[in-house]
Amino acid sequence: MGQKTEMTAGMAAMLTDSGMAERVDKWLWAVRVYKTRTRAGDACATGRVLVNGVVAKPATKVDVGDVVTAHRRDRTVVYVVVETIGKRVSARRAAECVEDRSPPPVARARPDAAVFARRDQGTGRPTKRDRREIDRLRGRD
């Protein structure tokens, strides 16, 4: 009469996909912010991930409506959680689970992009004097 119900892994996955809270490291990996779950966890552990403005540990739960900020190399990405997912999905599907509010990337100017030392074709290697002038133009005194 009294049935004992156990939650299987499949049932847990269905509940996770239906909008329950998910670990932030797992969510970041699932929506392709980080390539591996280990990198997502490391980013959380080193304080490069914020959930609603608070530094997040890897096990911090995210739910629909939360703002997740991740600092990656030279860029900061800001996402609003539209749907919580726990498994890695296609890029198209992952894009549907987030709302991107990231600031536009800052265009970095290369220091040597403005000055080009150009030699005529067929003049051979630069002399020592030519090399010093080229270095001076490029700011490598």
Buried (B, 14 or more C-beta within 10 A) or exposed (E): EEEEEEEEEEEEEEEBBEEBBBBBBBBBBBBBBBEEBEBBBBBBEEEBBBBEEEEBBBEBBBEEEBBBBBBEEEEBBBBEBBBBBBEBBEEEBBBEBBEEEEEEEEEEEEEEEEEEBEEEEEEEEEEEEBEEEBEEEBEEE
